[in-house]
Amino acid sequence: MHELVCVGCGPGDPELLTVKAVKAIQSAEVIACPTAKEGKPSIALSVVESLIGNPEIVNLVFPMVKDKDTLESTWEKNTQILADKVLEGKKVVYLTVGDPYLYSTWIYLHRELQEKFPQIKISVIPGIVSMFTFASKVGISLAEGAETMAVIPSCYDLSRVKETAKNCDTMIFLKDGRYFDQVIKLLKESGFSDDSIFAIGQDLGTTNEIVRKMRLGDVNESTLTTKYFSIMVVKRA
Ligand SMILES: C[S@@+](CC[C@H](N)C(=O)[O-])C[C@H]1O[C@@H](n2cnc3c(N)ncnc32)[C@H](O)[C@@H]1O
């Protein structure tokens, strides 16, 4: 039976890979990984580089665009490349940052593979999600007791932020720090007081890591980030 393993690589620190993930990566003949541009190093690959020998590396380009046709043709093309490697009889591992089922390229590949290549058996090894790594670093409980939390990608329509914020105790924003200032304004308008806990993290698990925690009322422009690999958590006081 032809098999493909997807491995969640966690937030960036190779020591935060599971034992199962390391075993799968080290026995792979082909490692496939996502990258945003042709020639740009894959972040997922950089997490595991110190652990691998000399497997064949296949970079799959997923341009960061929102156009539906471009996205669909990208998923189709990359699924075909991946499936071809698996059907050659090779041990193939696909890498993704964090966990494969949270805002990951894997979600689309998995869907396409199931539909077009049902003969390929798929196994998925979960990874540590970036927001949980962040919570550990800043010592914030994301939810306790009866509290609720929401996870929001901050690069899409932000009109839902206010409604969600009214019904949530903890708001977690992923993807694209460029919109975090707009998001903070919306949170304040929906009742998050100056005493709310605010934390922001950037490039977690790497040498460029930045982690900050303060009151929401103390946040100013210099606190924020415009980086894509950023997380912001705001929790009611
Ligand atoms: C495409 S999503 C992937 C999420 C990933 N599957 C996970 O489980 O965390 C990318 C977003 O996750 C967050 N992220 C993932 N890894 C991160 C890291 N090492 N440092 C900061 N943010 C990270 C950022 O918000 C980034 O924009």
The ligand as an SDF file (V2000), in Angstrom:
LIG
                    3D

 27 29  0  0  0  0  0  0  0  0999 V2000
   -0.4330   29.3290    8.0550 C   0  0  0  0  0  0  0  0  0  0  0  0
   -0.6240   29.5390    9.7980 S   0  0  0  0  0  0  0  0  0  0  0  0
   -0.0420   28.0000   10.3810 C   0  0  0  0  0  0  0  0  0  0  0  0
   -0.4810   27.6620   11.7810 C   0  0  0  0  0  0  0  0  0  0  0  0
    0.1460   26.3650   12.2570 C   0  0  0  0  0  0  0  0  0  0  0  0
   -0.3900   25.2390   11.5040 N   0  0  0  0  0  0  0  0  0  0  0  0
   -0.0210   26.1250   13.7610 C   0  0  0  0  0  0  0  0  0  0  0  0
   -0.5310   25.0580   14.1340 O   0  0  0  0  0  0  0  0  0  0  0  0
    0.3930   26.9680   14.5300 O   0  0  0  0  0  0  0  0  0  0  0  0
    0.7100   30.5910   10.0970 C   0  0  0  0  0  0  0  0  0  0  0  0
    0.4540   31.4650   11.3070 C   0  0  0  0  0  0  0  0  0  0  0  0
    0.6270   30.7120   12.5000 O   0  0  0  0  0  0  0  0  0  0  0  0
    1.2840   31.4990   13.4770 C   0  0  0  0  0  0  0  0  0  0  0  0
    2.5910   30.8990   13.7270 N   0  0  0  0  0  0  0  0  0  0  0  0
    2.9840   29.6700   13.3750 C   0  0  0  0  0  0  0  0  0  0  0  0
    4.2330   29.4140   13.8080 N   0  0  0  0  0  0  0  0  0  0  0  0
    4.6330   30.5210   14.4700 C   0  0  0  0  0  0  0  0  0  0  0  0
    5.8290   30.9010   15.1350 C   0  0  0  0  0  0  0  0  0  0  0  0
    6.8650   30.0630   15.2070 N   0  0  0  0  0  0  0  0  0  0  0  0
    5.8920   32.1320   15.6980 N   0  0  0  0  0  0  0  0  0  0  0  0
    4.8480   32.9820   15.6370 C   0  0  0  0  0  0  0  0  0  0  0  0
    3.7100   32.6850   15.0010 N   0  0  0  0  0  0  0  0  0  0  0  0
    3.5910   31.4760   14.4330 C   0  0  0  0  0  0  0  0  0  0  0  0
    1.3980   32.9140   12.8770 C   0  0  0  0  0  0  0  0  0  0  0  0
    0.2430   33.6220   13.2560 O   0  0  0  0  0  0  0  0  0  0  0  0
    1.4130   32.6160   11.4070 C   0  0  0  0  0  0  0  0  0  0  0  0
    0.9910   33.7340   10.6560 O   0  0  0  0  0  0  0  0  0  0  0  0
  1  2  1  0
  2  3  1  0
  2 10  1  0
  3  4  1  0
  4  5  1  0
  5  6  1  0
  5  7  1  0
  7  8  2  0
  7  9  1  0
 10 11  1  0
 11 12  1  0
 11 26  1  0
 12 13  1  0
 13 14  1  0
 13 24  1  0
 14 15  1  0
 14 23  1  0
 15 16  2  0
 16 17  1  0
 17 18  1  0
 17 23  2  0
 18 19  1  0
 18 20  2  0
 20 21  1  0
 21 22  2  0
 22 23  1  0
 24 25  1  0
 24 26  1  0
 26 27  1  0
M  CHG  2   2   1   9  -1
M  END
$$$$
